Protein backbone atom coordinates (compact mmCIF):
# COMPACT_ATOMS: atom_id res chain seq x y z
CA UNK A 1 0.00 0.00 0.00
CA UNK A 2 1.66 3.26 -1.06
CA UNK A 3 1.87 6.06 1.46
CA UNK A 4 0.55 9.46 0.48
CA UNK A 5 2.48 12.69 0.75
CA UNK A 6 3.30 13.63 4.33
CA UNK A 7 0.75 15.78 6.08
CA UNK A 8 1.37 19.22 7.54
CA UNK A 9 0.99 18.89 11.32
CA UNK A 10 1.80 21.15 14.28
CA UNK A 11 5.48 21.58 15.04
CA UNK A 12 6.92 18.66 16.98
CA UNK A 13 3.87 16.43 16.47
CA UNK A 14 4.37 13.13 14.64
CA UNK A 15 1.46 11.26 13.06
CA UNK A 16 0.63 8.05 11.26
CA UNK A 17 -2.70 7.00 9.77
CA UNK A 18 -4.23 4.22 7.68
CA UNK A 19 -7.66 3.87 6.09
CA UNK A 20 -9.15 0.47 5.35
CA UNK A 21 -12.21 -1.42 4.21
CA UNK A 22 -13.33 -5.02 4.72
CA UNK A 23 -10.82 -6.30 2.17
CA UNK A 24 -7.65 -4.43 3.03
CA UNK A 25 -5.91 -1.16 3.64
CA UNK A 26 -6.67 1.68 1.26
CA UNK A 27 -4.30 4.54 2.01
CA UNK A 28 -1.93 5.80 4.63
CA UNK A 29 0.55 8.46 5.53
CA UNK A 30 2.85 9.80 8.20
CA UNK A 31 4.58 12.98 9.28
CA UNK A 32 7.21 14.06 11.79
CA UNK A 33 9.87 12.08 13.60
CA UNK A 34 9.49 8.81 15.47
CA UNK A 35 12.87 9.38 17.14
CA UNK A 36 14.37 12.87 17.32
CA UNK A 37 17.76 11.61 18.53
CA UNK A 38 18.39 9.60 15.37
CA UNK A 39 16.24 11.69 13.05
CA UNK A 40 14.17 8.61 12.16
CA UNK A 41 10.98 9.58 10.34
CA UNK A 42 7.58 8.36 11.49
CA UNK A 43 5.96 5.66 9.32
CA UNK A 44 2.76 3.66 9.45
CA UNK A 45 4.78 0.64 10.64
CA UNK A 46 6.22 2.23 13.79
CA UNK A 47 4.64 1.09 17.09
CA UNK A 48 3.52 3.63 19.67
CA UNK A 49 1.68 3.43 22.97
CA UNK A 50 -1.90 3.96 21.79
CA UNK A 51 -3.39 4.59 25.25
CA UNK A 52 -7.03 3.61 25.70
CA UNK A 53 -7.42 2.13 22.23
CA UNK A 54 -5.64 -0.76 24.00
CA UNK A 55 -8.92 -1.54 25.75
CA UNK A 56 -10.27 -3.04 22.53
CA UNK A 57 -7.55 -5.73 22.56
CA UNK A 58 -8.26 -6.47 26.22
CA UNK A 59 -11.96 -6.88 25.41
CA UNK A 60 -11.16 -9.14 22.44
CA UNK A 61 -9.12 -11.31 24.80
CA UNK A 62 -12.10 -11.55 27.15
CA UNK A 63 -14.50 -12.41 24.33
CA UNK A 64 -12.28 -15.21 23.04
CA UNK A 65 -12.38 -16.79 26.50
CA UNK A 66 -16.13 -16.25 26.73
CA UNK A 67 -16.56 -18.14 23.46
CA UNK A 68 -14.38 -20.93 24.83
CA UNK A 69 -16.71 -21.18 27.83
CA UNK A 70 -13.96 -20.17 30.25
CA UNK A 71 -15.50 -16.84 31.27
CA UNK A 72 -19.02 -15.48 31.71
CA UNK A 73 -19.63 -11.78 31.13
CA UNK A 74 -22.28 -11.73 33.85
CA UNK A 75 -20.54 -13.74 36.57
CA UNK A 76 -19.61 -11.97 39.79
CA UNK A 77 -15.87 -11.28 39.39
CA UNK A 78 -15.41 -11.99 43.11
CA UNK A 79 -15.82 -15.68 42.25
CA UNK A 80 -12.72 -15.65 40.04
CA UNK A 81 -10.61 -13.38 42.22
CA UNK A 82 -11.32 -15.21 45.46
CA UNK A 83 -12.20 -12.09 47.45
CA UNK A 84 -15.16 -9.71 47.42
CA UNK A 85 -15.19 -6.92 44.84
CA UNK A 86 -18.04 -4.78 46.09
CA UNK A 87 -19.06 -1.16 46.18
CA UNK A 88 -19.35 -0.57 49.94
CA UNK A 89 -22.49 1.51 49.40
CA UNK A 90 -24.14 -1.36 47.50
CA UNK A 91 -22.55 -4.42 49.06
CA UNK A 92 -25.32 -6.74 47.87
CA UNK A 93 -24.76 -5.93 44.18
CA UNK A 94 -22.24 -8.07 42.29
CA UNK A 95 -19.82 -6.54 39.81
CA UNK A 96 -19.39 -8.31 36.47
CA UNK A 97 -17.05 -8.31 33.49
CA UNK A 98 -19.80 -6.76 31.37
CA UNK A 99 -20.01 -3.84 33.80
CA UNK A 100 -16.24 -3.46 34.03
CA UNK A 101 -15.77 -3.48 30.26
CA UNK A 102 -18.57 -0.93 29.79
CA UNK A 103 -17.55 1.36 32.68
CA UNK A 104 -20.91 0.83 34.40
CA UNK A 105 -19.44 -1.08 37.36
CA UNK A 106 -19.45 1.88 39.81
CA UNK A 107 -15.64 1.50 40.03
CA UNK A 108 -13.88 4.84 39.71
CA UNK A 109 -10.36 6.16 39.43
CA UNK A 110 -9.05 7.85 42.56
CA UNK A 111 -5.82 9.52 41.61
CA UNK A 112 -3.73 6.83 39.91
CA UNK A 113 -5.22 3.86 41.76
CA UNK A 114 -5.08 1.95 38.46
CA UNK A 115 -1.26 2.15 38.38
CA UNK A 116 -0.35 -0.88 40.48
CA UNK A 117 3.35 -1.64 40.43
CA UNK A 118 5.26 -4.89 40.56
CA UNK A 119 5.39 -5.83 44.24
CA UNK A 120 1.91 -4.41 44.88
CA UNK A 121 -1.50 -6.03 44.55
CA UNK A 122 -4.91 -5.11 43.17
CA UNK A 123 -6.91 -6.11 46.24
CA UNK A 124 -6.02 -3.11 48.46
CA UNK A 125 -7.22 -0.77 45.72
CA UNK A 126 -10.61 -2.48 45.34
CA UNK A 127 -11.02 -2.42 49.11
CA UNK A 128 -10.67 1.38 49.22
CA UNK A 129 -13.94 3.27 49.60
CA UNK A 130 -12.52 5.94 47.27
CA UNK A 131 -12.40 3.41 44.41
CA UNK A 132 -16.20 3.31 44.17
CA UNK A 133 -19.04 5.68 43.34
CA UNK A 134 -21.16 5.90 46.52
CA UNK A 135 -24.20 7.31 44.72
CA UNK A 136 -24.88 4.79 41.94
CA UNK A 137 -25.08 0.98 42.15
CA UNK A 138 -23.27 -1.27 39.67
CA UNK A 139 -24.97 -1.43 36.29
CA UNK A 140 -26.80 1.88 36.54
CA UNK A 141 -24.34 4.66 35.71
CA UNK A 142 -21.42 5.29 33.34
CA UNK A 143 -18.15 6.59 34.73
CA UNK A 144 -14.98 6.00 32.73
CA UNK A 145 -12.37 4.27 34.89
CA UNK A 146 -9.03 2.70 34.04
CA UNK A 147 -9.18 0.66 37.25
CA UNK A 148 -11.97 -1.36 35.64
CA UNK A 149 -9.42 -2.85 33.28
CA UNK A 150 -6.91 -3.67 36.01
CA UNK A 151 -9.66 -5.79 37.54
CA UNK A 152 -10.40 -7.36 34.15
CA UNK A 153 -6.71 -8.20 33.74
CA UNK A 154 -6.68 -9.91 37.12
CA UNK A 155 -9.76 -11.96 36.23
CA UNK A 156 -8.09 -13.03 32.97
CA UNK A 157 -4.98 -14.20 34.79
CA UNK A 158 -6.99 -16.09 37.42
CA UNK A 159 -9.12 -17.79 34.77
CA UNK A 160 -6.19 -18.94 32.65
CA UNK A 161 -3.09 -19.11 34.85
CA UNK A 162 -1.34 -16.99 32.23
CA UNK A 163 0.20 -13.53 32.49
CA UNK A 164 -2.01 -10.90 30.88
CA UNK A 165 0.43 -9.68 28.22
CA UNK A 166 1.23 -13.22 27.10
CA UNK A 167 -2.43 -14.17 27.08
CA UNK A 168 -3.38 -11.18 24.90
CA UNK A 169 -0.53 -12.07 22.57
CA UNK A 170 -1.55 -15.73 22.32
CA UNK A 171 -5.28 -15.19 21.90
CA UNK A 172 -5.40 -11.97 19.89
CA UNK A 173 -2.20 -10.40 18.59
CA UNK A 174 -0.41 -13.47 17.20
CA UNK A 175 -3.54 -15.01 15.60
CA UNK A 176 -4.17 -11.70 13.84
CA UNK A 177 -0.57 -11.65 12.57
CA UNK A 178 0.32 -8.52 14.52
CA UNK A 179 3.79 -7.64 15.80
CA UNK A 180 2.36 -5.64 18.70
CA UNK A 181 2.55 -6.02 22.46
CA UNK A 182 1.68 -4.70 25.89
CA UNK A 183 4.62 -2.83 27.46
CA UNK A 184 7.08 -4.19 24.84
CA UNK A 185 7.22 -7.62 26.51
CA UNK A 186 6.27 -9.78 23.51
CA UNK A 187 7.23 -7.59 20.52
CA UNK A 188 10.01 -8.70 18.19
CA UNK A 189 13.44 -7.10 18.28
CA UNK A 190 12.76 -5.64 14.83
CA UNK A 191 9.61 -3.92 16.06
CA UNK A 192 11.34 -2.63 19.20
CA UNK A 193 13.93 -1.01 16.92
CA UNK A 194 11.08 1.03 15.40
CA UNK A 195 9.61 2.27 18.70
CA UNK A 196 8.05 5.74 18.65
CA UNK A 197 9.59 7.90 21.37
CA UNK A 198 7.23 10.14 23.36
CA UNK A 199 8.53 13.54 24.43
CA UNK A 200 7.87 16.23 27.02
CA UNK A 201 7.20 19.78 25.86
CA UNK A 202 10.84 20.68 26.60
CA UNK A 203 12.03 17.96 24.24
CA UNK A 204 13.21 15.49 26.87
CA UNK A 205 12.08 11.86 26.44
CA UNK A 206 8.89 11.04 28.36
CA UNK A 207 8.44 7.36 27.50
CA UNK A 208 9.72 4.62 25.18
CA UNK A 209 13.15 6.04 24.42
CA UNK A 210 14.35 2.48 23.78
CA UNK A 211 17.27 3.25 21.44
CA UNK A 212 16.78 -0.12 19.80
CA UNK A 213 16.95 -2.12 23.03
CA UNK A 214 14.23 -4.06 24.82
CA UNK A 215 13.52 -2.25 28.12
CA UNK A 216 15.34 -3.69 31.12
CA UNK A 217 12.02 -3.81 32.97
CA UNK A 218 8.73 -3.58 31.04
CA UNK A 219 6.59 -2.62 34.06
CA UNK A 220 6.49 -0.05 36.84
CA UNK A 221 8.14 -1.39 39.99
CA UNK A 222 7.40 -0.53 43.62
CA UNK A 223 10.27 1.09 45.57
CA UNK A 224 12.78 -1.45 46.83
CA UNK A 225 11.41 -4.27 44.66
CA UNK A 226 13.53 -6.06 42.08
CA UNK A 227 12.17 -6.43 38.55
CA UNK A 228 11.68 -10.17 38.83
CA UNK A 229 8.57 -11.01 36.82
CA UNK A 230 8.90 -14.68 37.68
CA UNK A 231 7.73 -13.74 41.17
CA UNK A 232 4.54 -12.13 39.87
CA UNK A 233 1.58 -13.96 41.40
CA UNK A 234 -0.90 -14.48 38.58
CA UNK A 235 -4.20 -12.73 39.25
CA UNK A 236 -2.86 -10.62 42.10
CA UNK A 237 -2.18 -7.61 39.88
CA UNK A 238 -3.69 -7.73 36.40
CA UNK A 239 -2.95 -4.04 36.03
CA UNK A 240 0.78 -4.74 35.78
CA UNK A 241 0.97 -4.75 31.97
CA UNK A 242 -1.47 -1.87 31.54
CA UNK A 243 -4.51 -3.56 29.96
CA UNK A 244 -6.16 -0.13 29.96
CA UNK A 245 -3.56 1.60 27.82
CA UNK A 246 -0.21 -0.16 27.41
CA UNK A 247 -0.56 -1.59 23.90
CA UNK A 248 2.31 -0.73 21.54
CA UNK A 249 1.12 -1.04 17.96
CA UNK A 250 1.58 0.60 14.57
CA UNK A 251 -1.14 2.34 12.58
CA UNK A 252 -0.97 -0.42 9.96
CA UNK A 253 -1.48 -3.16 12.56
CA UNK A 254 -4.19 -1.17 14.34
CA UNK A 255 -6.10 -1.12 11.05
CA UNK A 256 -6.11 -4.94 11.08
CA UNK A 257 -8.03 -4.86 14.36
CA UNK A 258 -10.43 -2.40 12.72
CA UNK A 259 -10.94 -4.79 9.82
CA UNK A 260 -11.75 -7.58 12.27
CA UNK A 261 -14.52 -5.46 13.78
CA UNK A 262 -15.75 -4.35 10.37
CA UNK A 263 -15.85 -7.97 9.19
CA UNK A 264 -17.95 -8.99 12.19
CA UNK A 265 -15.26 -11.19 13.72
CA UNK A 266 -13.70 -12.71 10.61
CA UNK A 267 -9.99 -12.48 9.82
CA UNK A 268 -8.33 -13.85 6.71
CA UNK A 269 -11.61 -15.43 5.69
CA UNK A 270 -11.89 -17.42 8.92
CA UNK A 271 -13.92 -16.95 12.09
CA UNK A 272 -11.91 -15.32 14.87
CA UNK A 273 -14.96 -14.35 16.94
CA UNK A 274 -18.63 -14.87 16.28
CA UNK A 275 -20.79 -12.02 14.93
CA UNK A 276 -22.73 -12.23 18.21
CA UNK A 277 -19.57 -11.44 20.18
CA UNK A 278 -18.81 -8.43 17.98
CA UNK A 279 -22.39 -7.25 18.39
CA UNK A 280 -22.04 -7.56 22.16
CA UNK A 281 -18.85 -5.49 22.07
CA UNK A 282 -20.29 -2.72 19.92
CA UNK A 283 -23.51 -2.59 21.93
CA UNK A 284 -23.95 -0.04 23.23
CA UNK A 285 -24.45 -1.30 26.78
CA UNK A 286 -24.93 2.29 27.95
CA UNK A 287 -26.36 5.35 26.23
CA UNK A 288 -26.50 8.79 27.82
CA UNK A 289 -30.03 9.90 28.67
CA UNK A 290 -29.14 13.23 30.25
CA UNK A 291 -28.43 12.02 33.78
CA UNK A 292 -27.18 8.41 33.79
CA UNK A 293 -23.46 9.01 33.41
CA UNK A 294 -20.45 11.29 33.39
CA UNK A 295 -19.80 12.27 29.76
CA UNK A 296 -16.54 14.22 30.23
CA UNK A 297 -17.96 17.31 28.57
CA UNK A 298 -19.87 15.36 25.95
CA UNK A 299 -16.99 13.06 24.94
CA UNK A 300 -18.74 9.81 26.01
CA UNK A 301 -22.38 9.39 25.07
CA UNK A 302 -22.66 5.68 24.18
CA UNK A 303 -20.41 2.79 25.15
CA UNK A 304 -20.32 -0.99 24.67
CA UNK A 305 -17.62 -3.43 25.77
CA UNK A 306 -14.52 -1.25 25.26
CA UNK A 307 -16.22 0.31 22.23
CA UNK A 308 -17.49 3.88 21.90
CA UNK A 309 -20.39 4.72 19.57
CA UNK A 310 -20.66 8.11 17.87
CA UNK A 311 -22.35 10.53 17.76
CA UNK A 312 -24.69 10.90 20.72
CA UNK A 313 -27.95 12.77 20.34
CA UNK A 314 -28.60 13.74 23.95
CA UNK A 315 -28.28 17.23 25.34
CA UNK A 316 -24.63 18.04 25.98
CA UNK A 317 -23.22 15.36 23.66
CA UNK A 318 -20.30 16.78 21.68
CA UNK A 319 -18.84 13.58 20.25
CA UNK A 320 -19.44 14.14 16.52
CA UNK A 321 -15.81 13.45 15.61
CA UNK A 322 -16.40 13.55 11.85
CA UNK A 323 -18.57 16.66 11.88
CA UNK A 324 -21.23 15.26 9.56
CA UNK A 325 -23.36 13.22 11.98
CA UNK A 326 -22.19 9.88 10.59
CA UNK A 327 -22.51 6.84 12.85
CA UNK A 328 -19.20 5.29 13.84
CA UNK A 329 -17.77 3.01 16.51
CA UNK A 330 -14.31 2.40 17.91
CA UNK A 331 -12.21 4.00 20.62
CA UNK A 332 -10.11 7.07 21.34
CA UNK A 333 -6.79 7.19 23.20
CA UNK A 334 -5.24 9.96 25.29
CA UNK A 335 -2.16 9.53 27.52
CA UNK A 336 1.50 10.57 27.60
CA UNK A 337 0.82 13.31 25.00
CA UNK A 338 -0.60 10.73 22.55
CA UNK A 339 -3.92 11.12 20.75
CA UNK A 340 -4.96 7.96 18.94
CA UNK A 341 -8.08 6.50 17.43
CA UNK A 342 -9.59 3.49 15.71
CA UNK A 343 -12.93 4.30 14.07
CA UNK A 344 -15.22 2.29 11.81
CA UNK A 345 -18.00 3.73 9.64
CA UNK A 346 -20.30 0.71 9.21
CA UNK A 347 -22.57 2.36 6.61
CA UNK A 348 -19.69 3.15 4.26
CA UNK A 349 -17.85 -0.05 5.19
CA UNK A 350 -14.61 1.78 5.92
CA UNK A 351 -12.45 2.77 8.85
CA UNK A 352 -9.42 4.76 9.95
CA UNK A 353 -6.62 4.08 12.44
CA UNK A 354 -4.39 6.94 13.55
CA UNK A 355 -1.70 7.88 16.04
CA UNK A 356 -0.49 11.40 16.88
CA UNK A 357 2.32 11.80 19.41
CA UNK A 358 3.94 14.74 21.21
CA UNK A 359 0.80 16.86 21.28
CA UNK A 360 1.56 18.64 24.54
CA UNK A 361 -0.55 18.63 27.67
CA UNK A 362 -3.38 20.69 26.18
CA UNK A 363 -3.41 20.39 22.37
CA UNK A 364 -5.62 22.73 20.30
CA UNK A 365 -9.30 21.97 20.70
CA UNK A 366 -11.54 21.05 17.82
CA UNK A 367 -15.14 21.94 17.02
CA UNK A 368 -16.27 18.81 18.96
CA UNK A 369 -15.16 17.34 22.28
CA UNK A 370 -12.17 15.92 20.38
CA UNK A 371 -8.92 17.77 19.76
CA UNK A 372 -8.15 19.35 16.40
CA UNK A 373 -5.47 16.76 15.59
CA UNK A 374 -7.98 13.94 16.10
CA UNK A 375 -10.52 15.61 13.85
CA UNK A 376 -7.83 16.21 11.22
CA UNK A 377 -6.75 12.57 11.18
CA UNK A 378 -10.30 11.20 11.37
CA UNK A 379 -11.06 13.23 8.24
CA UNK A 380 -8.79 10.86 6.29
CA UNK A 381 -11.84 8.58 6.33
CA UNK A 382 -13.70 10.05 3.35
SVG drawing of the C-alpha trace seen along z (x, -y; Angstrom):
<svg xmlns="http://www.w3.org/2000/svg" viewBox="-32 -25 53 49">
<polyline fill="none" stroke="black" stroke-width="0.4" points="0.0,0.0 1.7,-3.3 1.9,-6.1 0.5,-9.5 2.5,-12.7 3.3,-13.6 0.7,-15.8 1.4,-19.2 1.0,-18.9 1.8,-21.1 5.5,-21.6 6.9,-18.7 3.9,-16.4 4.4,-13.1 1.5,-11.3 0.6,-8.0 -2.7,-7.0 -4.2,-4.2 -7.7,-3.9 -9.2,-0.5 -12.2,1.4 -13.3,5.0 -10.8,6.3 -7.6,4.4 -5.9,1.2 -6.7,-1.7 -4.3,-4.5 -1.9,-5.8 0.6,-8.5 2.8,-9.8 4.6,-13.0 7.2,-14.1 9.9,-12.1 9.5,-8.8 12.9,-9.4 14.4,-12.9 17.8,-11.6 18.4,-9.6 16.2,-11.7 14.2,-8.6 11.0,-9.6 7.6,-8.4 6.0,-5.7 2.8,-3.7 4.8,-0.6 6.2,-2.2 4.6,-1.1 3.5,-3.6 1.7,-3.4 -1.9,-4.0 -3.4,-4.6 -7.0,-3.6 -7.4,-2.1 -5.6,0.8 -8.9,1.5 -10.3,3.0 -7.5,5.7 -8.3,6.5 -12.0,6.9 -11.2,9.1 -9.1,11.3 -12.1,11.5 -14.5,12.4 -12.3,15.2 -12.4,16.8 -16.1,16.3 -16.6,18.1 -14.4,20.9 -16.7,21.2 -14.0,20.2 -15.5,16.8 -19.0,15.5 -19.6,11.8 -22.3,11.7 -20.5,13.7 -19.6,12.0 -15.9,11.3 -15.4,12.0 -15.8,15.7 -12.7,15.7 -10.6,13.4 -11.3,15.2 -12.2,12.1 -15.2,9.7 -15.2,6.9 -18.0,4.8 -19.1,1.2 -19.3,0.6 -22.5,-1.5 -24.1,1.4 -22.5,4.4 -25.3,6.7 -24.8,5.9 -22.2,8.1 -19.8,6.5 -19.4,8.3 -17.1,8.3 -19.8,6.8 -20.0,3.8 -16.2,3.5 -15.8,3.5 -18.6,0.9 -17.5,-1.4 -20.9,-0.8 -19.4,1.1 -19.4,-1.9 -15.6,-1.5 -13.9,-4.8 -10.4,-6.2 -9.1,-7.9 -5.8,-9.5 -3.7,-6.8 -5.2,-3.9 -5.1,-2.0 -1.3,-2.2 -0.4,0.9 3.3,1.6 5.3,4.9 5.4,5.8 1.9,4.4 -1.5,6.0 -4.9,5.1 -6.9,6.1 -6.0,3.1 -7.2,0.8 -10.6,2.5 -11.0,2.4 -10.7,-1.4 -13.9,-3.3 -12.5,-5.9 -12.4,-3.4 -16.2,-3.3 -19.0,-5.7 -21.2,-5.9 -24.2,-7.3 -24.9,-4.8 -25.1,-1.0 -23.3,1.3 -25.0,1.4 -26.8,-1.9 -24.3,-4.7 -21.4,-5.3 -18.2,-6.6 -15.0,-6.0 -12.4,-4.3 -9.0,-2.7 -9.2,-0.7 -12.0,1.4 -9.4,2.8 -6.9,3.7 -9.7,5.8 -10.4,7.4 -6.7,8.2 -6.7,9.9 -9.8,12.0 -8.1,13.0 -5.0,14.2 -7.0,16.1 -9.1,17.8 -6.2,18.9 -3.1,19.1 -1.3,17.0 0.2,13.5 -2.0,10.9 0.4,9.7 1.2,13.2 -2.4,14.2 -3.4,11.2 -0.5,12.1 -1.6,15.7 -5.3,15.2 -5.4,12.0 -2.2,10.4 -0.4,13.5 -3.5,15.0 -4.2,11.7 -0.6,11.7 0.3,8.5 3.8,7.6 2.4,5.6 2.5,6.0 1.7,4.7 4.6,2.8 7.1,4.2 7.2,7.6 6.3,9.8 7.2,7.6 10.0,8.7 13.4,7.1 12.8,5.6 9.6,3.9 11.3,2.6 13.9,1.0 11.1,-1.0 9.6,-2.3 8.0,-5.7 9.6,-7.9 7.2,-10.1 8.5,-13.5 7.9,-16.2 7.2,-19.8 10.8,-20.7 12.0,-18.0 13.2,-15.5 12.1,-11.9 8.9,-11.0 8.4,-7.4 9.7,-4.6 13.2,-6.0 14.3,-2.5 17.3,-3.2 16.8,0.1 16.9,2.1 14.2,4.1 13.5,2.2 15.3,3.7 12.0,3.8 8.7,3.6 6.6,2.6 6.5,0.1 8.1,1.4 7.4,0.5 10.3,-1.1 12.8,1.5 11.4,4.3 13.5,6.1 12.2,6.4 11.7,10.2 8.6,11.0 8.9,14.7 7.7,13.7 4.5,12.1 1.6,14.0 -0.9,14.5 -4.2,12.7 -2.9,10.6 -2.2,7.6 -3.7,7.7 -2.9,4.0 0.8,4.7 1.0,4.8 -1.5,1.9 -4.5,3.6 -6.2,0.1 -3.6,-1.6 -0.2,0.2 -0.6,1.6 2.3,0.7 1.1,1.0 1.6,-0.6 -1.1,-2.3 -1.0,0.4 -1.5,3.2 -4.2,1.2 -6.1,1.1 -6.1,4.9 -8.0,4.9 -10.4,2.4 -10.9,4.8 -11.7,7.6 -14.5,5.5 -15.8,4.3 -15.8,8.0 -18.0,9.0 -15.3,11.2 -13.7,12.7 -10.0,12.5 -8.3,13.8 -11.6,15.4 -11.9,17.4 -13.9,16.9 -11.9,15.3 -15.0,14.3 -18.6,14.9 -20.8,12.0 -22.7,12.2 -19.6,11.4 -18.8,8.4 -22.4,7.2 -22.0,7.6 -18.9,5.5 -20.3,2.7 -23.5,2.6 -24.0,0.0 -24.5,1.3 -24.9,-2.3 -26.4,-5.4 -26.5,-8.8 -30.0,-9.9 -29.1,-13.2 -28.4,-12.0 -27.2,-8.4 -23.5,-9.0 -20.4,-11.3 -19.8,-12.3 -16.5,-14.2 -18.0,-17.3 -19.9,-15.4 -17.0,-13.1 -18.7,-9.8 -22.4,-9.4 -22.7,-5.7 -20.4,-2.8 -20.3,1.0 -17.6,3.4 -14.5,1.3 -16.2,-0.3 -17.5,-3.9 -20.4,-4.7 -20.7,-8.1 -22.3,-10.5 -24.7,-10.9 -28.0,-12.8 -28.6,-13.7 -28.3,-17.2 -24.6,-18.0 -23.2,-15.4 -20.3,-16.8 -18.8,-13.6 -19.4,-14.1 -15.8,-13.5 -16.4,-13.6 -18.6,-16.7 -21.2,-15.3 -23.4,-13.2 -22.2,-9.9 -22.5,-6.8 -19.2,-5.3 -17.8,-3.0 -14.3,-2.4 -12.2,-4.0 -10.1,-7.1 -6.8,-7.2 -5.2,-10.0 -2.2,-9.5 1.5,-10.6 0.8,-13.3 -0.6,-10.7 -3.9,-11.1 -5.0,-8.0 -8.1,-6.5 -9.6,-3.5 -12.9,-4.3 -15.2,-2.3 -18.0,-3.7 -20.3,-0.7 -22.6,-2.4 -19.7,-3.2 -17.9,0.1 -14.6,-1.8 -12.4,-2.8 -9.4,-4.8 -6.6,-4.1 -4.4,-6.9 -1.7,-7.9 -0.5,-11.4 2.3,-11.8 3.9,-14.7 0.8,-16.9 1.6,-18.6 -0.6,-18.6 -3.4,-20.7 -3.4,-20.4 -5.6,-22.7 -9.3,-22.0 -11.5,-21.0 -15.1,-21.9 -16.3,-18.8 -15.2,-17.3 -12.2,-15.9 -8.9,-17.8 -8.1,-19.4 -5.5,-16.8 -8.0,-13.9 -10.5,-15.6 -7.8,-16.2 -6.8,-12.6 -10.3,-11.2 -11.1,-13.2 -8.8,-10.9 -11.8,-8.6 -13.7,-10.1"/>
</svg>
